[in-house]
Amino acid sequence: YQETLNKARGMIKALEMAEKGLE
């Protein structure tokens, strides 16, 4: 369960960085 949570957090961070790059 923890491993899945870490992967989800990593994806969220990547999406946040992508959004910042688009601004």
CYANA upper distance limits for C-alpha pairs under 8 A (distance plus 0.5 A):
  1 TYR  CA      5 LEU  CA      6.82
  2 GLN  CA      6 ASN  CA      6.70
  3 GLU  CA      7 LYS  CA      6.83
  4 THR  CA      8 ALA  CA      6.73
  5 LEU  CA      9 ARG  CA      6.71
  6 ASN  CA     10 GLY  CA      6.68
  7 LYS  CA     11 MET  CA      6.79
  8 ALA  CA     12 ILE  CA      6.74
  9 ARG  CA     13 LYS  CA      6.66
 10 GLY  CA     14 ALA  CA      6.70
 11 MET  CA     15 LEU  CA      6.69
 12 ILE  CA     16 GLU  CA      6.68
 13 LYS  CA     17 MET  CA      6.69
 14 ALA  CA     18 ALA  CA      6.64
 15 LEU  CA     19 GLU  CA      6.67
 16 GLU  CA     20 LYS  CA      6.81
 17 MET  CA     21 GLY  CA      6.73
 18 ALA  CA     22 LEU  CA      6.86
 19 GLU  CA     23 GLU  CA      7.03
